[in-house]
């Protein structure tokens, strides 16, 4: 009896020391802790995807393909080096379904949940980690702007919103898709599975399809495609926006934060601009929209504009687009969706802040104002850092893929930006990559999903207080 009690005390003490060590590491660097959690998840899913019973053939899946699939699933990207519909077994498809749900929660929010499990309570440290997912400024030391997306006290609400919104929205989209599956002639079991699968891939902005034909059977089904667009849009606006909308509807008031206003306004502008550009650029392309009437052209252009922001679904072969349309899609993918959303990219608020700064400079005023609110200068610095780091990652990855494959620049740039922005659209280049290119693209997806700001903060040293300032001198710019 004494031996058993001693063993239990020793086990409890060891568990306490392990929790204390994890807590200390998380407190020193929440961003590094989050990236470590994300990397461990990818390693676990890589192992699971490589197992024989994960593939339909019952054979081992190679390291390059299993790693790439794990990264694409956890990073909710949607790119693949294998045929996702036929390569994986039932167990493999379940891994994909579960993986995208885990990845959609977000790298830092996921780390906060793990911290909650370890600490058995949502303490201040876990709240800081979770809050930084919706407000990247929290990964830096020092004061944070008051106009943040989610206040520290609202983190518990945010985590509940993440879980509830995923269940409610995905369930609602599945209910819209289910009858269309039955009408298409599928049995009840297949209809239920594929409707749940498609709804998850839409809300998480992943874009995988469970069937070999993909969207081909539903290319003219506007109900089906419209449901997918709703899921993608709701997933792309971000959990803080969903939380704000839900709170305002419940309290019957119309007071929106500047984050919500900028996210919704910029998203709608980009959606409309992309639709118009695709109509203008593709109306004479017989391989895409040239054979369609006006109504079908408008709807298919709207669908492509929605999916280009991060959705990943496509009703046309992307490689058949004109070069001008590929470039437009590059820009839309690079921008991506809202902060703390299932979408990737540099985020729409980053673009909005950069344009507001440019307009303020053109008018000759010092402050950036939007909706009668002043945006502090540190937000502009963060936006510039995000955009430059994103462009640097895309440039380096593009150079490496060009050197490895010798493929055309427009196709390489498209697939690299799709990987960085976790979009999932492809010209067909990704599935033909050699192993070296597969690893480069996997690293690009990882960097794009964990976020340029989080990655930079994890690699940089802790912020130090500067005790002096050098003399000021202005260089020539422009």
C-alpha positions as MATLAB code, in Angstrom:
seq = 'XXXXXXXXXXXXXXXXXXXXXXXXXXXXXXXXXXXXXXXXXXXXXXXXXXXXXXXXXXXXXXXXXXXXXXXXXXXXXXXXXXXXXXXXXXXXXXXXXXXXXXXXXXXXXXXXXXXXXXXXXXXXXXXXXXXXXXXXXXXXXXXXXXXXXXXXXXXXXXXXXXXXXXXXXXXXXXXXXXXXXXXXXXXXXXXXXXXXXXXXXXXXXXXXXXXXXXXXXXXXXXXXXXXXXXXXXXXXXXXXXXXXXXXXXXXXXXXXXXXXXXXXXXXXXXXXXXXXXXXXXXXXXXXXXXXXXXXXXXXXXXXXXXXXXXXXXXXXXXXXXXXXXXXXXXXXXXXXXXXXXXXXXXXXXXXXXXXXXXXXXXXXXXXXXXXXXXXXXXXXXXXXXXXXXXXXXXXXXXXXXXXXXXXXXXXXXXXXXXXXXXXXXXXXXXXXXXXXXXXXXXXXXXXXXXXXXXXXXXXXXXXXXXXXXXXXXXXXXX';
ca = [
       0.000    0.000    0.000;
       2.784    2.410    0.935;
       4.586    1.557   -2.289;
       1.445    2.344   -4.296;
       0.920    5.642   -2.486;
       4.553    6.593   -2.988;
       4.295    5.776   -6.671;
       1.181    7.933   -6.963;
       2.884   10.823   -5.181;
       5.916   10.439   -7.426;
       3.723   10.400  -10.527;
       1.816   13.483   -9.339;
       5.091   15.265   -8.583;
       6.455   14.398  -12.028;
       3.255   15.634  -13.647;
       3.457   18.849  -11.647;
       7.048   19.422  -12.715;
       6.116   18.780  -16.352;
       3.233   21.260  -16.160;
       5.467   23.805  -14.465;
       8.111   23.409  -17.175;
       5.538   23.831  -19.953;
       4.004   26.813  -18.173;
       7.422   28.453  -17.773;
       8.256   27.950  -21.460;
       4.855   29.276  -22.544;
       5.229   32.313  -20.303;
       8.687   33.144  -21.689;
       7.531   32.970  -25.315;
       3.859   32.312  -26.088;
       4.511   32.540  -29.837;
       7.299   29.942  -29.787;
       5.142   27.690  -27.645;
       2.312   28.018  -30.158;
       4.559   27.221  -33.109;
       5.925   24.203  -31.237;
       2.381   22.951  -30.639;
       1.550   23.408  -34.300;
       4.719   21.621  -35.400;
       3.997   18.701  -33.056;
       0.494   18.395  -34.482;
       1.945   18.237  -37.990;
       4.416   15.548  -36.956;
       1.646   13.459  -35.381;
      -0.556   13.728  -38.471;
       2.424   12.975  -40.729;
       2.922    9.709  -38.880;
      -0.787    8.878  -39.053;
      -1.035    9.656  -42.761;
       1.978    7.466  -43.512;
       0.405    4.365  -41.922;
      -0.864    1.637  -44.286;
      -4.468    1.730  -43.032;
      -4.633    5.472  -43.836;
      -4.282    4.777  -47.574;
      -6.876    3.080  -49.760;
      -4.248    0.706  -51.150;
      -3.162   -0.440  -47.679;
       0.461    0.532  -48.319;
       2.778    3.005  -46.636;
       2.606    6.593  -47.916;
       5.977    8.198  -48.557;
       7.375   10.869  -46.261;
       7.047   13.701  -48.785;
       3.375   13.006  -49.503;
       2.379   12.277  -45.900;
       4.208   15.374  -44.587;
       2.764   17.612  -47.281;
      -0.751   16.303  -46.639;
      -0.358   16.808  -42.891;
       0.850   20.390  -43.357;
      -1.888   21.131  -45.896;
      -4.560   19.714  -43.572;
      -3.378   21.328  -40.336;
      -2.692   24.614  -42.142;
      -6.132   24.334  -43.853;
      -4.522   24.997  -47.221;
      -6.124   22.550  -49.650;
      -3.117   21.834  -51.844;
      -2.186   18.177  -52.372;
       0.436   15.986  -53.994;
      -1.908   12.972  -54.156;
      -5.504   12.483  -55.275;
      -7.260   13.270  -51.994;
     -10.470   11.489  -53.017;
      -8.923    8.153  -54.029;
      -5.586    7.896  -52.202;
      -6.927    7.835  -48.644;
      -9.013    5.197  -46.882;
     -11.981    5.920  -44.621;
      -9.542    6.399  -41.752;
      -7.468    8.759  -43.902;
     -10.510   10.857  -44.768;
     -11.430   11.032  -41.076;
      -7.919   12.297  -40.378;
      -8.410   15.000  -43.003;
     -11.778   15.994  -41.527;
     -10.442   16.155  -37.960;
      -7.211   17.851  -39.008;
      -8.879   20.775  -40.742;
     -11.058   21.361  -37.686;
      -7.979   21.476  -35.483;
      -6.129   23.746  -37.884;
      -9.085   26.083  -38.290;
      -9.081   26.927  -34.607;
      -5.836   28.800  -35.180;
      -2.271   28.277  -34.129;
      -2.327   30.479  -31.034;
      -5.882   29.634  -29.984;
      -4.969   25.963  -30.270;
      -1.959   26.560  -28.049;
      -4.152   28.298  -25.491;
      -6.508   25.312  -25.417;
      -3.547   23.003  -24.806;
      -2.404   25.360  -22.080;
      -5.891   25.165  -20.600;
      -5.705   21.364  -20.553;
      -2.267   21.413  -18.941;
      -3.062   24.118  -16.404;
      -6.642   22.886  -15.865;
      -7.818   26.492  -15.945;
      -7.748   29.448  -18.325;
      -5.276   31.675  -16.539;
      -3.797   35.008  -17.561;
      -1.019   33.385  -19.598;
      -3.458   31.260  -21.589;
      -5.638   34.313  -22.137;
      -2.667   36.244  -23.459;
      -1.856   33.437  -25.895;
      -5.428   33.237  -27.118;
      -5.800   37.008  -27.361;
      -2.708   37.262  -29.540;
      -4.422   35.136  -32.188;
      -7.030   37.835  -32.676;
      -4.648   40.703  -31.997;
      -1.054   40.097  -33.208;
       0.190   43.136  -31.290;
      -0.067   41.113  -28.066;
       2.966   39.048  -29.009;
       5.101   42.122  -28.442;
       6.031   43.542  -25.094;
       4.741   46.911  -24.063;
       1.373   48.643  -24.279;
      -1.286   47.526  -26.729;
      -3.569   49.880  -28.603;
      -6.984   50.290  -26.993;
      -8.786   49.654  -30.264;
      -7.895   45.984  -30.261;
     -10.056   43.371  -31.936;
     -10.764   41.337  -28.782;
     -10.289   42.548  -25.226;
      -8.485   40.308  -22.757;
     -11.659   39.762  -20.757;
     -13.441   38.575  -23.898;
     -11.025   35.717  -24.608;
     -13.273   33.205  -22.876;
     -16.114   34.391  -25.099;
     -13.853   34.136  -28.131;
     -12.930   30.531  -27.388;
     -16.583   29.647  -26.894;
     -17.418   31.479  -30.106;
     -14.784   29.500  -31.991;
     -16.325   26.207  -30.922;
     -19.966   27.240  -31.215;
     -19.570   29.025  -34.542;
     -17.799   26.045  -36.081;
     -20.554   23.665  -34.998;
     -23.463   25.960  -35.887;
     -22.131   27.267  -39.211;
     -20.820   23.928  -40.451;
     -24.049   22.259  -39.361;
     -26.116   24.889  -41.144;
     -24.108   24.576  -44.360;
     -24.402   20.781  -44.178;
     -28.185   21.086  -43.869;
     -28.219   23.204  -47.033;
     -26.046   20.721  -48.922;
     -27.682   17.485  -47.756;
     -30.881   17.683  -49.863;
     -28.865   18.583  -52.951;
     -26.825   15.420  -52.467;
     -30.023   13.379  -52.281;
     -31.391   15.054  -55.405;
     -28.128   14.210  -57.185;
     -28.907   10.518  -56.620;
     -26.629    9.714  -53.672;
     -27.733    7.397  -50.892;
     -28.456    8.807  -47.445;
     -25.129    7.736  -45.906;
     -23.008    9.193  -48.687;
     -25.103   12.361  -48.762;
     -24.664   12.876  -45.015;
     -20.912   12.270  -45.107;
     -20.204   14.434  -48.143;
     -22.421   17.277  -46.928;
     -20.558   17.339  -43.589;
     -17.225   17.068  -45.410;
     -17.971   19.878  -47.863;
     -19.337   22.138  -45.109;
     -16.162   21.641  -43.063;
     -13.951   22.325  -46.082;
     -15.945   25.479  -46.864;
     -15.942   27.015  -43.377;
     -12.290   26.128  -42.769;
     -11.408   27.548  -46.197;
      -9.596   24.334  -47.141;
     -11.245   23.280  -50.393;
     -10.718   19.513  -50.416;
     -13.417   17.433  -52.114;
     -14.365   13.912  -50.940;
     -15.439   12.719  -54.403;
     -13.313   12.074  -57.495;
     -15.388   14.436  -59.669;
     -15.013   17.366  -57.269;
     -17.489   20.152  -58.020;
     -18.125   18.944  -61.580;
     -21.559   17.403  -60.761;
     -22.626   20.692  -59.133;
     -21.034   23.202  -61.528;
     -24.471   24.598  -62.460;
     -26.115   24.045  -59.084;
     -26.286   27.561  -57.683;
     -27.840   26.371  -54.422;
     -24.873   24.072  -53.777;
     -22.240   26.608  -54.873;
     -24.003   29.403  -52.991;
     -23.921   27.381  -49.768;
     -20.189   26.850  -50.234;
     -19.687   30.597  -50.760;
     -21.569   31.397  -47.558;
     -19.415   28.964  -45.602;
     -16.182   30.326  -47.076;
     -17.166   33.956  -46.443;
     -18.163   33.314  -42.821;
     -14.935   31.424  -42.201;
     -12.875   34.179  -43.814;
     -14.214   37.190  -41.889;
     -12.714   35.944  -38.617;
     -13.919   34.804  -35.217;
     -13.660   38.295  -33.615;
     -16.062   39.630  -36.263;
     -18.435   36.707  -35.717;
     -18.273   37.376  -31.973;
     -19.005   41.074  -32.482;
     -21.929   40.408  -34.827;
     -23.411   37.823  -32.468;
     -23.058   40.186  -29.480;
     -24.657   43.094  -31.322;
     -27.556   41.002  -32.565;
     -28.172   39.630  -29.083;
     -28.072   43.101  -27.507;
     -29.932   44.684  -30.452;
     -27.439   47.474  -30.887;
     -25.379   48.589  -33.838;
     -22.054   49.646  -32.392;
     -19.245   48.114  -34.408;
     -15.536   48.361  -33.626;
     -13.186   49.716  -36.270;
     -11.795   46.205  -36.751;
     -15.236   44.861  -37.660;
     -15.962   47.793  -39.971;
     -12.619   47.577  -41.790;
     -12.860   43.799  -42.146;
     -16.383   43.777  -43.556;
     -15.951   46.825  -45.798;
     -12.613   45.707  -47.259;
     -13.889   42.149  -47.742;
     -16.952   43.341  -49.665;
     -14.862   45.707  -51.812;
     -12.391   42.958  -52.688;
     -15.214   40.524  -53.414;
     -16.921   42.974  -55.782;
     -13.668   44.087  -57.415;
     -12.587   40.490  -58.036;
     -15.964   39.655  -59.578;
     -15.837   42.622  -61.962;
     -12.237   41.899  -62.981;
     -12.954   38.234  -63.713;
     -15.952   39.223  -65.832;
     -13.891   41.715  -67.828;
     -10.822   39.509  -68.209;
     -12.484   36.135  -68.859;
     -15.641   36.899  -70.811;
     -13.870   36.043  -74.105;
     -12.004   32.949  -72.845;
     -13.727   29.859  -74.310;
     -11.978   27.614  -71.783;
     -13.533   29.396  -68.787;
     -16.477   31.833  -69.053;
     -16.492   32.599  -72.794;
     -19.143   29.982  -73.543;
     -21.487   31.109  -70.735;
     -24.330   33.623  -70.896;
     -24.250   36.856  -68.884;
     -25.986   35.507  -65.784;
     -23.795   32.427  -65.522;
     -20.671   34.532  -66.130;
     -21.539   36.882  -63.258;
     -22.244   34.031  -60.827;
     -19.142   32.016  -61.762;
     -17.005   35.180  -61.479;
     -18.467   35.836  -58.024;
     -17.750   32.233  -57.025;
     -14.136   32.470  -58.249;
     -13.656   35.823  -56.493;
     -14.915   34.310  -53.234;
     -12.702   31.233  -53.513;
      -9.619   33.207  -54.539;
      -9.511   34.877  -51.150;
      -8.795   31.507  -49.493;
     -11.686   29.122  -50.213;
      -9.836   26.818  -52.577;
     -12.833   25.407  -54.492;
     -12.945   25.839  -58.251;
     -15.445   25.040  -61.010;
     -12.930   25.661  -63.816;
      -9.338   24.500  -64.464;
      -7.203   27.273  -62.966;
      -4.470   26.769  -65.580;
      -6.974   27.792  -68.282;
      -7.287   31.336  -66.923;
      -5.670   34.177  -68.843;
      -2.359   35.404  -67.447;
      -4.051   38.643  -66.357;
      -6.637   36.669  -64.368;
      -3.899   34.584  -62.753;
      -2.235   37.812  -61.602;
      -5.514   39.127  -60.188;
      -5.955   35.835  -58.329;
      -2.384   36.133  -57.021;
      -3.245   39.494  -55.476;
      -6.522   38.296  -53.969;
      -4.872   35.208  -52.479;
      -1.988   37.240  -51.036;
      -4.437   39.565  -49.269;
      -6.524   36.683  -47.913;
      -9.259   37.064  -45.304;
      -9.809   38.584  -41.888;
      -7.586   38.369  -38.825;
      -8.095   35.315  -36.580;
     -10.029   33.596  -39.353;
      -9.711   30.292  -41.162;
      -8.394   32.211  -44.177;
      -4.738   32.972  -44.841;
      -2.841   35.825  -46.490;
      -1.618   39.067  -44.989;
      -5.258   39.832  -43.967;
      -7.677   42.465  -45.209;
      -7.122   44.819  -42.261;
      -3.402   44.905  -43.097;
      -4.269   46.074  -46.605;
      -6.772   48.595  -45.256;
      -4.235   50.121  -42.868;
      -1.617   50.415  -45.623;
      -4.078   52.211  -47.903;
      -5.230   54.486  -45.086;
      -1.593   55.424  -44.466;
      -1.077   56.139  -48.172;
      -4.203   58.312  -48.299;
      -3.148   60.196  -45.174;
       0.286   60.848  -46.698;
      -1.296   62.028  -49.966;
      -3.498   64.468  -48.052;
      -0.541   65.669  -46.012;
      -2.031   64.780  -42.627;
      -0.182   63.061  -39.821;
      -2.872   60.771  -38.420;
      -4.608   57.803  -40.044;
      -8.342   58.116  -39.522;
     -11.161   55.723  -40.351;
     -14.809   55.855  -39.231;
     -13.996   58.844  -36.994;
     -11.304   56.859  -35.176;
      -7.542   57.418  -35.186;
      -5.334   54.406  -35.896;
      -2.025   54.493  -33.948;
       1.291   54.409  -35.777;
       2.367   51.073  -34.275;
      -0.472   49.397  -36.178;
       0.999   50.779  -39.404;
       4.456   49.468  -38.480;
       2.976   46.032  -37.807;
       1.103   46.098  -41.128;
       4.260   47.004  -43.033;
       6.145   44.193  -41.283;
       3.425   41.653  -42.141;
       3.328   42.670  -45.806;
       7.129   42.718  -46.205;
       7.649   39.396  -44.446;
       4.889   37.850  -46.541;
       6.388   39.170  -49.773;
       9.832   37.934  -48.707;
       8.560   34.413  -47.992;
       6.776   34.299  -51.364;
       9.841   35.602  -53.201;
      12.266   33.128  -51.612;
       9.934   30.166  -52.136;
       9.283   31.180  -55.755;
      13.004   31.371  -56.517;
      13.583   27.929  -55.012;
      10.653   26.330  -56.879;
      11.735   27.983  -60.141;
      15.226   26.584  -59.704;
      13.934   23.112  -58.826;
      11.279   22.775  -61.527;
      12.203   25.269  -64.302;
       8.423   25.778  -64.630;
       6.814   29.000  -65.983;
       6.951   31.926  -63.582;
       3.201   32.600  -63.606;
       2.397   29.024  -62.549;
       5.148   28.928  -59.916;
       4.138   32.283  -58.449;
       0.482   31.242  -58.382;
       1.045   27.983  -56.505;
       3.550   29.537  -54.100;
       1.167   32.363  -53.174;
      -1.630   29.801  -52.834;
       0.564   27.861  -50.404;
       1.590   30.949  -48.418;
      -1.984   32.244  -48.267;
      -3.322   28.730  -47.488;
      -5.761   29.099  -50.379;
      -5.572   25.725  -52.108;
      -6.059   26.749  -55.738;
      -3.434   25.301  -58.089;
      -2.383   25.395  -61.711;
      -1.486   21.706  -61.434;
       2.157   22.411  -60.596;
       2.056   21.264  -56.961;
       1.028   17.673  -57.678;
       3.948   17.326  -60.116;
       6.649   18.641  -57.781;
       9.699   16.509  -56.938;
      10.346   15.842  -53.266;
      12.600   18.896  -52.888;
       9.837   21.155  -54.181;
       7.286   19.431  -51.953;
       9.326   20.271  -48.867;
       9.709   23.914  -49.963;
       5.967   24.240  -50.472;
       5.263   22.569  -47.123;
       7.523   25.101  -45.378;
       5.758   27.924  -47.227;
       2.366   26.691  -46.039;
       3.624   26.439  -42.474;
       5.028   29.988  -42.509;
       1.830   31.313  -44.039;
      -0.440   29.644  -41.515;
       1.413   30.410  -38.296;
       1.522   34.014  -39.424;
       4.400   36.215  -40.434;
       4.191   38.279  -37.271;
       4.102   35.233  -34.989;
       6.980   33.603  -36.844;
       9.092   36.747  -36.698;
       8.386   37.211  -32.995;
       9.268   33.580  -32.290;
      12.618   33.857  -34.052;
      13.530   37.276  -32.709;
      14.950   37.962  -29.289;
      12.793   39.375  -26.537;
      12.091   43.044  -26.937;
      14.589   45.167  -25.044;
      14.107   48.615  -23.627;
      16.153   51.198  -25.534;
      17.759   53.567  -23.062;
      18.905   56.109  -25.651;
      17.963   57.526  -29.038;
      20.306   58.327  -31.892;
      20.202   61.730  -33.618;
      17.446   62.027  -36.190;
      18.259   62.339  -39.887;
      15.884   61.869  -42.829;
      16.888   59.773  -45.865;
      15.411   60.469  -49.313;
      12.416   58.262  -50.023;
      10.595   57.838  -53.327;
];
